[in-house]
Amino acid sequence: MTEPASPAVPGRLKGRVAVVTGASRGLGAAVAKGLAAEGAHVVLIARTVGGLEEVDDAIRAAGGTATLIPQDMAADPAQLDVLGPALLDRFKRVDILVANAGMLGAIGPMAHADVKQWDKVLALTLTANMRLIRTLDPLLRGSDAGRAVFITDRYGHEPVAYWNAYAVAKAGLEMMALTYAQEVLQSPLKVNLVDPGPMPTKLRAQAFPGEKPDTQPPVTRVVPTILDLVAPDNTRHGECIALY
């Protein structure tokens, strides 16, 4: 089902602090720029320093602000445990989490899965997000309008042969996010999943190497829906919103 999205409202997120993972390119970069354009201070997390700096340059050129955290969340996930306390110390708050980071790994028969690749995919797409929830939960619940959005994929809820660790990790992510949503019902925090559908990203290029990038809708089409979900006036909660 395709969800209509509202146009961006400049200043709607003024004064709010947003954490975006996988923020150095693709959807993460586009969401970070959108959040900053609406007034949020954006904390950008990704392992590619050059990509983070490019996003930061674009945000600042447009009048926004950002903080960069270069980190490989799969290789050193324990560093995420200190993220919440560090952000609390620096900003006194976190209002928004957009958990976008993920990786494809190998596509192939489950019986031939490479254990090291399997562990790496689950470490980034599933376990790192559990650590993000643990470290940011007190801040998100403490916000007057905490918002968390987790990026998923149809392969997490529609079994397709050969999608291997990626599909399993996304399925786990969906259940984790929806379980978390049930746990925060008595707080102002709203938790949702977004399945953006096909996009011309590096991950899709790895999965479909013969596909021309311009055959898919741009990542920017997803941004308004995510901005709506993280806005203080959003009332949607515990949903998986598919944009295709």
Buried (B, 14 or more C-beta within 10 A) or exposed (E): EEBEBEEBBEEBBEEBBBBBBBBBBBBBBBBBBBBBBBBBBBBBBBBBEEBBBBBBEBBEEEEBEBBBBBBBBBEEBEBBEEBBEEBBEEBEBBBBBBBBBBBBBBBBEEEEBBEEBBBBBBBBBBBBBBBBBEBBBEBBBBBEBBBBBBBBBBBBBEEEEEBBBBBBBBBBBBEBBBEBBEBBEEBBBBBBBBBBBBBBBEBBBEBBEEEEEEEBBEBEBBBBBBBBBBBBEBEEBBBBBBBE
